Amino acid sequence: MRGRKKTVQTIRRGSAKRKRHSATFKAQVALAAVRQEGTASELGSRFQLHATQVAQWKKQLVDQAASIFENGATTADGEQQQLIADLYEQLGRAHAELEWLKKKCGP
């Protein structure tokens, strides 16, 4: 892997061990497969994976790539607008509470 450290979590299930790879590592492998930096077998050897796993991650990346561009900007804008609305609501409550405390405690 040439100086790069991959994140792997090993889970013991019965007598077999199962590795869980980070999303970053999966993306790195899938991008290498999409860029055709080698065959699935070569990439599997390079990343210490089975060739089938490389092919599955590549297929998943290709199938879901369009959703990044479809929902990416609208989701971020919608979330930002909701955050702004929530902050204005909190600001309004705090202002109303401050005015009430000023009246209650006097000048």
MIDREN-821006 format. One record per residue: residue in one letter; chain; x, y, z of N, C-alpha, C, O in turn. Coordinates in Angstrom, 3 decimals, always signed. Layout:
<recs>
<'A' 'A' <X Y Z> <X Y Z> <X Y Z> <X Y Z>>,
...
</recs>
This chain:
<recs>
<'M' 'A' <+0.818 -1.199 +0.000> <+0.000 +0.000 +0.000> <+0.857 +1.256 +0.000> <+0.316 +2.362 -0.004>>,
<'R' 'A' <+2.112 +1.123 +0.004> <+3.047 +2.227 -0.175> <+2.842 +3.372 +0.811> <+2.546 +4.496 +0.405>>,
<'G' 'A' <+2.996 +3.098 +2.091> <+2.978 +4.163 +3.072> <+1.599 +4.592 +3.541> <+1.493 +5.398 +4.465>>,
<'R' 'A' <+0.551 +4.079 +2.935> <-0.795 +4.453 +3.371> <-1.297 +3.412 +4.350> <-1.101 +2.211 +4.159>>,
<'K' 'A' <-1.935 +3.877 +5.381> <-2.461 +2.982 +6.381> <-3.957 +2.831 +6.152> <-4.673 +3.830 +6.079>>,
<'K' 'A' <-4.438 +1.604 +6.037> <-5.865 +1.400 +5.849> <-6.508 +1.106 +7.198> <-5.890 +0.526 +8.090>>,
<'T' 'A' <-7.736 +1.512 +7.319> <-8.466 +1.305 +8.550> <-9.284 +0.037 +8.415> <-10.161 -0.059 +7.557>>,
<'V' 'A' <-8.995 -0.932 +9.265> <-9.702 -2.205 +9.228> <-10.076 -2.577 +10.655> <-9.264 -2.481 +11.575>>,
<'Q' 'A' <-11.316 -3.002 +10.815> <-11.777 -3.479 +12.097> <-12.089 -4.958 +11.922> <-12.889 -5.322 +11.060>>,
<'T' 'A' <-11.477 -5.803 +12.716> <-11.707 -7.240 +12.599> <-12.765 -7.639 +13.611> <-12.678 -7.315 +14.795>>,
<'I' 'A' <-13.768 -8.350 +13.114> <-14.871 -8.796 +13.956> <-14.849 -10.310 +13.990> <-14.732 -10.959 +12.950>>,
<'R' 'A' <-14.959 -10.863 +15.155> <-14.963 -12.309 +15.288> <-16.411 -12.779 +15.362> <-17.161 -12.406 +16.264>>,
<'R' 'A' <-16.775 -13.593 +14.407> <-18.133 -14.125 +14.359> <-18.011 -15.644 +14.280> <-17.694 -16.198 +13.227>>,
<'G' 'A' <-18.264 -16.306 +15.398> <-18.074 -17.750 +15.423> <-16.597 -18.069 +15.309> <-15.778 -17.524 +16.049>>,
<'S' 'A' <-16.261 -18.940 +14.397> <-14.862 -19.292 +14.214> <-14.208 -18.500 +13.086> <-12.993 -18.567 +12.901>>,
<'A' 'A' <-15.023 -17.740 +12.321> <-14.483 -16.977 +11.198> <-14.251 -15.523 +11.602> <-14.974 -14.972 +12.432>>,
<'K' 'A' <-13.238 -14.918 +11.005> <-12.967 -13.500 +11.232> <-13.490 -12.721 +10.038> <-13.396 -13.180 +8.899>>,
<'R' 'A' <-14.040 -11.545 +10.297> <-14.581 -10.709 +9.233> <-13.999 -9.314 +9.388> <-13.998 -8.758 +10.486>>,
<'K' 'A' <-13.506 -8.745 +8.296> <-12.907 -7.420 +8.340> <-13.933 -6.377 +7.933> <-14.733 -6.601 +7.025>>,
<'R' 'A' <-13.905 -5.241 +8.606> <-14.736 -4.098 +8.230> <-13.806 -2.980 +7.809> <-12.970 -2.523 +8.587>>,
<'H' 'A' <-13.962 -2.545 +6.569> <-13.104 -1.495 +6.027> <-13.820 -0.150 +6.141> <-15.048 -0.080 +6.091>>,
<'S' 'A' <-13.041 +0.905 +6.292> <-13.609 +2.248 +6.389> <-14.165 +2.673 +5.034> <-13.778 +2.141 +3.993>>,
<'A' 'A' <-15.068 +3.628 +5.066> <-15.668 +4.145 +3.837> <-14.604 +4.794 +2.951> <-14.682 +4.713 +1.725>>,
<'T' 'A' <-13.627 +5.426 +3.558> <-12.546 +6.059 +2.809> <-11.739 +5.019 +2.035> <-11.399 +5.222 +0.870>>,
<'F' 'A' <-11.443 +3.919 +2.691> <-10.691 +2.853 +2.043> <-11.493 +2.253 +0.890> <-10.951 +2.008 -0.188>>,
<'K' 'A' <-12.790 +2.018 +1.123> <-13.646 +1.469 +0.063> <-13.680 +2.401 -1.142> <-13.611 +1.951 -2.285>>,
<'A' 'A' <-13.786 +3.693 -0.883> <-13.818 +4.672 -1.973> <-12.500 +4.665 -2.736> <-12.490 +4.752 -3.964>>,
<'Q' 'A' <-11.402 +4.562 -2.020> <-10.084 +4.531 -2.651> <-9.963 +3.326 -3.585> <-9.472 +3.456 -4.707>>,
<'V' 'A' <-10.407 +2.163 -3.126> <-10.339 +0.946 -3.928> <-11.267 +1.063 -5.136> <-10.875 +0.732 -6.255>>,
<'A' 'A' <-12.501 +1.533 -4.912> <-13.475 +1.653 -5.999> <-12.996 +2.645 -7.059> <-13.156 +2.397 -8.254>>,
<'L' 'A' <-12.417 +3.755 -6.634> <-11.903 +4.732 -7.598> <-10.748 +4.158 -8.412> <-10.637 +4.416 -9.611>>,
<'A' 'A' <-9.903 +3.391 -7.766> <-8.806 +2.751 -8.494> <-9.363 +1.785 -9.541> <-8.819 +1.672 -10.640>>,
<'A' 'A' <-10.440 +1.095 -9.201> <-11.054 +0.161 -10.153> <-11.709 +0.912 -11.304> <-11.608 +0.490 -12.456>>,
<'V' 'A' <-12.381 +2.025 -11.001> <-13.024 +2.823 -12.048> <-11.978 +3.428 -12.972> <-12.189 +3.503 -14.183>>,
<'R' 'A' <-10.873 +3.852 -12.421> <-9.787 +4.440 -13.223> <-9.010 +3.380 -13.996> <-8.130 +3.703 -14.794>>,
<'Q' 'A' <-9.337 +2.131 -13.758> <-8.690 +0.994 -14.405> <-7.180 +1.002 -14.172> <-6.387 +0.849 -15.101>>,
<'E' 'A' <-6.809 +1.183 -12.909> <-5.399 +1.157 -12.547> <-4.847 -0.262 -12.536> <-3.660 -0.474 -12.288>>,
<'G' 'A' <-5.702 -1.219 -12.804> <-5.312 -2.621 -12.886> <-6.568 -3.462 -12.949> <-7.680 -2.946 -12.838>>,
<'T' 'A' <-6.386 -4.760 -13.130> <-7.542 -5.653 -13.129> <-8.037 -5.808 -11.693> <-7.368 -5.400 -10.744>>,
<'A' 'A' <-9.212 -6.402 -11.553> <-9.761 -6.626 -10.213> <-8.818 -7.490 -9.391> <-8.655 -7.271 -8.191>>,
<'S' 'A' <-8.203 -8.463 -10.029> <-7.248 -9.338 -9.326> <-6.013 -8.564 -8.871> <-5.542 -8.734 -7.746>>,
<'E' 'A' <-5.496 -7.717 -9.754> <-4.311 -6.916 -9.404> <-4.623 -5.956 -8.270> <-3.836 -5.813 -7.334>>,
<'L' 'A' <-5.769 -5.302 -8.356> <-6.156 -4.373 -7.285> <-6.412 -5.122 -5.987> <-6.080 -4.640 -4.904>>,
<'G' 'A' <-7.006 -6.305 -6.106> <-7.221 -7.125 -4.921> <-5.915 -7.472 -4.230> <-5.818 -7.419 -3.004>>,
<'S' 'A' <-4.929 -7.822 -5.008> <-3.608 -8.125 -4.437> <-2.989 -6.883 -3.813> <-2.418 -6.939 -2.724>>,
<'R' 'A' <-3.109 -5.771 -4.509> <-2.511 -4.529 -4.023> <-3.145 -4.059 -2.708> <-2.450 -3.581 -1.811>>,
<'F' 'A' <-4.462 -4.201 -2.605> <-5.166 -3.738 -1.406> <-5.490 -4.862 -0.429> <-6.186 -4.639 +0.562>>,
<'Q' 'A' <-4.995 -6.059 -0.696> <-5.205 -7.232 +0.146> <-6.690 -7.553 +0.297> <-7.194 -7.721 +1.407>>,
<'L' 'A' <-7.377 -7.634 -0.841> <-8.793 -7.947 -0.896> <-9.020 -9.034 -1.929> <-8.127 -9.362 -2.711>>,
<'H' 'A' <-10.211 -9.584 -1.923> <-10.592 -10.534 -2.962> <-11.067 -9.742 -4.168> <-11.649 -8.668 -4.014>>,
<'A' 'A' <-10.828 -10.250 -5.353> <-11.203 -9.553 -6.583> <-12.702 -9.296 -6.653> <-13.129 -8.279 -7.200>>,
<'T' 'A' <-13.502 -10.198 -6.110> <-14.958 -10.017 -6.097> <-15.342 -8.785 -5.283> <-16.248 -8.043 -5.662>>,
<'Q' 'A' <-14.652 -8.570 -4.165> <-14.937 -7.401 -3.328> <-14.625 -6.115 -4.078> <-15.380 -5.146 -3.997>>,
<'V' 'A' <-13.532 -6.101 -4.797> <-13.163 -4.926 -5.605> <-14.251 -4.651 -6.632> <-14.664 -3.505 -6.807>>,
<'A' 'A' <-14.716 -5.689 -7.307> <-15.752 -5.532 -8.330> <-17.070 -5.041 -7.719> <-17.764 -4.225 -8.325>>,
<'Q' 'A' <-17.416 -5.527 -6.536> <-18.651 -5.097 -5.875> <-18.587 -3.625 -5.501> <-19.549 -2.888 -5.720>>,
<'W' 'A' <-17.466 -3.188 -4.941> <-17.331 -1.778 -4.551> <-17.329 -0.880 -5.777> <-17.876 +0.222 -5.732>>,
<'K' 'A' <-16.726 -1.328 -6.869> <-16.726 -0.558 -8.113> <-18.154 -0.406 -8.622> <-18.566 +0.693 -8.992>>,
<'K' 'A' <-18.912 -1.499 -8.643> <-20.296 -1.463 -9.114> <-21.137 -0.536 -8.232> <-21.958 +0.230 -8.737>>,
<'Q' 'A' <-20.932 -0.607 -6.931> <-21.669 +0.252 -6.009> <-21.356 +1.727 -6.266> <-22.260 +2.562 -6.247>>,
<'L' 'A' <-20.103 +2.049 -6.503> <-19.715 +3.424 -6.790> <-20.346 +3.911 -8.087> <-20.896 +5.012 -8.134>>,
<'V' 'A' <-20.273 +3.114 -9.123> <-20.821 +3.502 -10.427> <-22.340 +3.666 -10.341> <-22.894 +4.618 -10.891>>,
<'D' 'A' <-23.014 +2.740 -9.652> <-24.475 +2.802 -9.535> <-24.949 +4.019 -8.747> <-25.996 +4.586 -9.059>>,
<'Q' 'A' <-24.195 +4.422 -7.738> <-24.646 +5.501 -6.861> <-23.991 +6.848 -7.155> <-24.253 +7.822 -6.449>>,
<'A' 'A' <-23.163 +6.922 -8.162> <-22.463 +8.172 -8.470> <-23.418 +9.280 -8.882> <-23.199 +10.437 -8.524>>,
<'A' 'A' <-24.461 +8.962 -9.619> <-25.406 +9.978 -10.085> <-26.135 +10.641 -8.925> <-26.484 +11.818 -9.010>>,
<'S' 'A' <-26.368 +9.908 -7.852> <-27.103 +10.485 -6.711> <-26.328 +11.618 -6.041> <-26.927 +12.484 -5.403>>,
<'I' 'A' <-25.024 +11.621 -6.177> <-24.219 +12.702 -5.600> <-24.587 +14.031 -6.253> <-24.709 +15.054 -5.581>>,
<'F' 'A' <-24.761 +14.000 -7.558> <-25.036 +15.229 -8.286> <-26.515 +15.586 -8.276> <-26.864 +16.761 -8.397>>,
<'E' 'A' <-27.387 +14.598 -8.135> <-28.817 +14.869 -8.083> <-29.210 +15.546 -6.787> <-29.913 +16.557 -6.803>>,
<'N' 'A' <-28.767 +15.004 -5.667> <-29.210 +15.469 -4.360> <-28.172 +16.291 -3.613> <-28.494 +16.890 -2.587>>,
<'G' 'A' <-26.956 +16.335 -4.091> <-25.875 +16.988 -3.361> <-26.138 +18.440 -3.027> <-26.091 +18.814 -1.855>>,
<'A' 'A' <-26.411 +19.265 -4.015> <-26.595 +20.695 -3.784> <-27.925 +20.975 -3.108> <-27.982 +21.815 -2.210>>,
<'T' 'A' <-28.990 +20.305 -3.504> <-30.303 +20.590 -2.927> <-30.364 +20.170 -1.471> <-30.976 +20.864 -0.660>>,
<'T' 'A' <-29.744 +19.051 -1.117> <-29.747 +18.607 +0.266> <-28.972 +19.586 +1.138> <-29.427 +19.940 +2.226>>,
<'A' 'A' <-27.817 +20.023 +0.676> <-27.012 +20.961 +1.450> <-27.742 +22.289 +1.613> <-27.732 +22.865 +2.701>>,
<'D' 'A' <-28.376 +22.787 +0.547> <-29.109 +24.041 +0.637> <-30.288 +23.918 +1.573> <-30.546 +24.821 +2.370>>,
<'G' 'A' <-31.005 +22.818 +1.491> <-32.164 +22.595 +2.359> <-31.760 +22.506 +3.817> <-32.423 +23.078 +4.682>>,
<'E' 'A' <-30.690 +21.800 +4.094> <-30.194 +21.683 +5.467> <-29.736 +23.033 +5.988> <-29.982 +23.365 +7.148>>,
<'Q' 'A' <-29.080 +23.808 +5.155> <-28.612 +25.126 +5.568> <-29.786 +26.051 +5.857> <-29.762 +26.793 +6.839>>,
<'Q' 'A' <-30.812 +26.016 +5.012> <-31.999 +26.849 +5.236> <-32.698 +26.451 +6.529> <-33.164 +27.316 +7.271>>,
<'Q' 'A' <-32.778 +25.148 +6.810> <-33.400 +24.680 +8.049> <-32.591 +25.138 +9.257> <-33.165 +25.548 +10.265>>,
<'L' 'A' <-31.278 +25.074 +9.166> <-30.418 +25.524 +10.263> <-30.613 +27.013 +10.527> <-30.700 +27.431 +11.681>>,
<'I' 'A' <-30.682 +27.812 +9.471> <-30.896 +29.256 +9.622> <-32.235 +29.525 +10.281> <-32.326 +30.370 +11.172>>,
<'A' 'A' <-33.278 +28.819 +9.857> <-34.608 +29.005 +10.448> <-34.597 +28.644 +11.932> <-35.184 +29.357 +12.746>>,
<'D' 'A' <-33.935 +27.545 +12.289> <-33.844 +27.133 +13.694> <-33.092 +28.171 +14.530> <-33.487 +28.472 +15.656>>,
<'L' 'A' <-32.019 +28.707 +13.979> <-31.241 +29.709 +14.713> <-32.036 +30.999 +14.927> <-31.972 +31.598 +16.000>>,
<'Y' 'A' <-32.785 +31.425 +13.906> <-33.635 +32.607 +14.073> <-34.704 +32.366 +15.129> <-35.033 +33.267 +15.900>>,
<'E' 'A' <-35.242 +31.161 +15.166> <-36.253 +30.824 +16.164> <-35.660 +30.886 +17.565> <-36.285 +31.429 +18.476>>,
<'Q' 'A' <-34.466 +30.337 +17.748> <-33.794 +30.379 +19.045> <-33.476 +31.817 +19.439> <-33.614 +32.195 +20.603>>,
<'L' 'A' <-33.051 +32.611 +18.466> <-32.745 +34.015 +18.730> <-33.994 +34.761 +19.183> <-33.940 +35.563 +20.115>>,
<'G' 'A' <-35.108 +34.500 +18.529> <-36.366 +35.136 +18.912> <-36.782 +34.764 +20.319> <-37.217 +35.627 +21.083>>,
<'R' 'A' <-36.657 +33.502 +20.675> <-36.999 +33.055 +22.036> <-36.101 +33.727 +23.067> <-36.577 +34.202 +24.098>>,
<'A' 'A' <-34.802 +33.766 +22.785> <-33.868 +34.382 +23.724> <-34.174 +35.864 +23.893> <-34.098 +36.383 +25.007>>,
<'H' 'A' <-34.519 +36.555 +22.809> <-34.850 +37.974 +22.880> <-36.122 +38.183 +23.703> <-36.185 +39.096 +24.526>>,
<'A' 'A' <-37.127 +37.349 +23.487> <-38.372 +37.466 +24.256> <-38.124 +37.201 +25.737> <-38.686 +37.888 +26.590>>,
<'E' 'A' <-37.300 +36.229 +26.045> <-36.983 +35.923 +27.433> <-36.217 +37.078 +28.080> <-36.473 +37.415 +29.236>>,
<'L' 'A' <-35.292 +37.679 +27.358> <-34.534 +38.808 +27.868> <-35.454 +39.980 +28.180> <-35.328 +40.598 +29.237>>,
<'E' 'A' <-36.380 +40.296 +27.274> <-37.332 +41.383 +27.503> <-38.205 +41.098 +28.715> <-38.483 +42.000 +29.505>>,
<'W' 'A' <-38.636 +39.864 +28.868> <-39.463 +39.495 +30.021> <-38.688 +39.662 +31.317> <-39.224 +40.159 +32.307>>,
<'L' 'A' <-37.401 +39.238 +31.311> <-36.576 +39.383 +32.512> <-36.323 +40.859 +32.836> <-36.276 +41.233 +34.008>>,
<'K' 'A' <-36.162 +41.692 +31.815> <-35.955 +43.113 +32.055> <-37.167 +43.724 +32.727> <-37.020 +44.529 +33.646>>,
<'K' 'A' <-38.369 +43.359 +32.286> <-39.597 +43.879 +32.892> <-39.758 +43.377 +34.302> <-40.146 +44.136 +35.190>>,
<'K' 'A' <-39.463 +42.095 +34.529> <-39.655 +41.470 +35.819> <-38.687 +42.013 +36.860> <-39.077 +42.229 +38.008>>,
<'C' 'A' <-37.436 +42.236 +36.482> <-36.403 +42.648 +37.450> <-36.307 +44.176 +37.547> <-35.747 +44.705 +38.507>>,
<'G' 'A' <-36.834 +44.854 +36.589> <-36.748 +46.319 +36.614> <-35.481 +46.831 +35.983> <-34.577 +46.059 +35.664>>,
<'P' 'A' <-35.415 +48.164 +35.796> <-34.234 +48.761 +35.150> <-32.999 +48.741 +35.989> <-31.949 +49.212 +35.554>>,
</recs>
